[in-house]
Amino acid sequence: MLNHITIMGRLTRDPELRRTGSGIAVASFTVAVDRDFSGKDGGEKETDFIDCVAWRQTGEFVSKYFTKGRMIVVSGRLQIRPWTDKDGNKRRSAEVVADNCYFGDSKKDGEGGSSAPAQNSYGNYGGGYGGSNSAQPAPAYPQSNFDLIEGDDSQLPF
């Protein structure tokens, strides 16, 4: 079975960091995601507001480096939670449980925040590439094994 979701949008508010009774960090936040198409009348695009939750180091990372209005990319799984309202009616809520969160903009594009590297839930930095579990930052510019082609684009195979 596969349950994987990736969304990109702007935070509607600053992430809220809490801790469980045993001290585990959990951050909750909402991402405003524009739809790729406009409404029936051809007007403005509609926006979905998607609730997200990030646990442990990922939650601490989101809480520390992201603020309202920043572009965020969230990768994780969709979770449906049943709950009962105050009138005793059974309800269901959908939320994204974040495994990885990345910056979707640069510091100068966003409204403040930090230009710290993206971090996944295992403490790796650098936008999800790399395979170690160390918390060492990745180089600012990963080394490339590609050669620069001089001249015009006619030499390109596509």
Protein Blocks (a to p, Z undefined) as FASTA:
>chain_A
ZZddddddddfbdcdddddfkopacdddddddddfbdcfkopacdddddddddehjlmmm
mmmmpcehiacdddddddddddddfkopacdddddddfbdcdfbdfklmgghjfbdcddf
kopahhhpajbfbfbdcdfbacdfbdcdehjfklpcZZ
